[in-house]
Amino acid sequence: MPPESISPSVMIPEHRLAVLLDQWQHSQIAKCLYHNPLRSPSLFTDHICERSQFPLQTIAELSQSNGEVWCVEFSHNGQMLAASGSDPVIVIYDTSNCEFRNFEVRNILRGHGMGIVHVSWSPDDSRLITCSQDHLAKVWNMDVGSPVDLTVPVWLICFDRLALASRRSPITTTQ
């Protein structure tokens, strides 16, 4: 190799093709108006989901809340559904019987002063984080149902820990 040439290993980062293909797939999904997660984009054609593939019919109505439902999230094992919104309560539905039209209420969590804008399950589904318009985040133990006040929570899945931050304190982690 002539001395004025640059080695290809220096010019192209390792795994660059895999990164580019992943970016392409995410770009195709972002552009798909009726994306159905059951259909993964192919590398051979441009991805598009037809409107007929998008679910347009109501299969369950979450009627236990007194206000609008803003956020719903299934637990990782699919056996619970947390629903929250303008009403400052979180309704936990039991979805283990697969009767989508008749979710049974497993628990109603109360403790926020205003509407709940986000819910997130811990990796093992034993706890639930809720973030509210009252500027509080609470971690709920699903066995007990009592909260602990926190701010800006993020689950660190690879470590099964929770990262916490606030305007007044640095980032900390807890189990």
C-alpha positions in Angstrom: 0.0 0.0 0.0 1.4 3.4 -0.9 2.5 5.6 2.1 0.1 8.4 1.1 -3.0 6.1 1.3 -5.3 6.0 4.4 -6.3 2.6 5.7 -10.1 1.9 5.2 -10.3 0.8 8.9 -9.5 4.4 9.9 -12.0 5.9 7.4 -15.1 3.8 8.2 -16.1 3.2 11.8 -16.7 -0.3 12.9 -20.3 -1.6 12.4 -21.2 1.5 10.3 -23.4 -0.5 7.9 -25.5 -1.9 10.8 -25.9 1.7 12.2 -27.0 3.0 8.7 -29.5 0.2 8.3 -31.0 0.8 11.7 -31.3 4.6 11.0 -33.0 3.7 7.7 -35.5 1.5 9.5 -36.4 4.1 12.1 -36.7 6.7 9.3 -39.2 4.5 7.4 -41.3 3.9 10.5 -41.3 7.6 11.4 -42.7 8.4 7.9 -45.4 5.7 8.0 -48.7 7.4 8.9 -50.5 4.1 9.7 -47.6 2.1 11.1 -48.5 -1.2 12.5 -45.8 -2.6 14.8 -46.6 -6.1 13.8 -45.1 -5.5 10.4 -41.4 -4.8 10.3 -39.9 -2.8 7.4 -38.1 -4.8 4.8 -34.8 -3.8 3.3 -36.0 -4.6 -0.2 -38.8 -2.0 -0.5 -39.9 1.3 0.9 -42.1 0.8 4.0 -45.7 1.8 4.0 -48.6 0.5 6.0 -52.1 0.7 4.4 -54.9 2.4 6.3 -56.8 -0.8 6.3 -54.1 -2.3 8.6 -54.5 0.4 11.2 -57.0 -0.5 14.0 -59.9 1.9 13.8 -62.4 0.2 16.2 -62.7 0.6 19.9 -62.2 -2.7 21.7 -62.2 -1.4 25.3 -63.4 1.7 27.2 -61.5 2.8 30.3 -64.4 4.3 32.2 -63.1 4.2 35.8 -61.6 7.7 35.7 -63.7 10.8 36.3 -61.8 12.8 33.6 -59.9 12.4 30.3 -57.4 9.5 30.0 -54.1 11.0 28.9 -51.7 8.1 29.4 -52.0 4.3 29.3 -49.2 1.8 29.6 -49.1 -2.0 29.8 -46.8 -3.7 32.2 -43.9 -5.6 30.7 -45.6 -9.0 31.3 -48.9 -7.7 29.8 -51.0 -8.6 32.8 -51.6 -5.0 34.0 -52.6 -1.7 32.4 -52.0 1.6 34.1 -54.3 4.5 33.0 -54.1 8.1 34.1 -55.1 11.5 33.1 -56.9 14.7 34.2 -58.3 12.9 37.3 -55.5 12.7 39.9 -55.8 8.9 40.3 -54.1 6.0 38.5 -56.3 3.0 37.7 -54.6 -0.3 37.4 -56.5 -2.8 35.3 -56.0 -6.6 35.3 -55.5 -7.7 31.7 -54.4 -11.3 32.5 -57.8 -12.8 31.5 -57.4 -11.5 27.9 -61.0 -10.2 27.9 -60.1 -6.9 26.2 -63.7 -5.7 26.5 -63.9 -6.3 30.3 -60.7 -5.1 32.0 -61.2 -5.6 35.8 -59.9 -2.9 38.1 -57.0 -4.3 40.2 -56.2 -1.2 42.1 -56.8 2.6 42.2 -53.8 4.6 43.3 -54.5 8.0 44.9 -51.9 10.6 46.1 -51.3 13.2 43.4 -52.9 16.6 43.6 -53.3 17.2 39.9 -53.6 15.2 36.7 -51.1 12.5 35.9 -49.2 13.0 32.6 -46.9 10.0 32.5 -46.7 6.4 33.9 -43.8 3.9 33.6 -43.4 0.4 34.9 -40.2 -0.9 36.5 -38.5 -3.6 34.5 -39.9 -6.3 36.8 -43.4 -4.7 37.0 -43.3 -4.6 40.8 -43.4 -0.7 40.8 -44.9 2.1 38.8 -43.6 5.6 38.4 -46.2 8.4 37.9 -45.4 12.0 37.0 -48.1 14.7 37.7 -48.9 18.3 37.0 -48.4 18.9 40.7 -44.6 18.7 39.9 -44.2 15.4 41.8 -43.2 11.9 40.6 -44.2 9.0 42.8 -43.0 5.4 42.8 -45.8 3.0 43.7 -45.2 -0.5 45.1 -47.8 -2.6 43.3 -48.1 -4.9 46.4 -48.7 -2.1 48.9 -49.9 0.8 46.8 -48.1 3.5 48.8 -46.0 6.2 47.0 -42.6 7.7 47.6 -42.1 11.3 46.3 -39.4 11.8 43.7 -38.6 14.1 40.7 -37.5 13.3 37.1 -37.3 9.5 37.3 -35.8 7.2 34.7 -35.5 3.4 35.0 -32.0 2.2 34.2 -33.1 -1.2 32.8 -29.6 -2.7 32.6 -29.0 -2.1 36.3 -32.6 -2.4 37.6 -32.2 1.0 39.3 -34.0 4.3 39.2 -32.2 7.5 38.3 -33.5 10.7 40.0 -32.7 14.3 39.4 -34.2 17.6 40.5 -33.4 21.3 40.2 -32.1 21.3 43.8 -30.0 18.1 43.8 -27.6 16.2 41.6 -28.5 12.9 39.8 -28.8 10.0 42.2 -29.7 6.3 41.8 -31.8 4.1 44.0 -32.9 0.4 44.0 
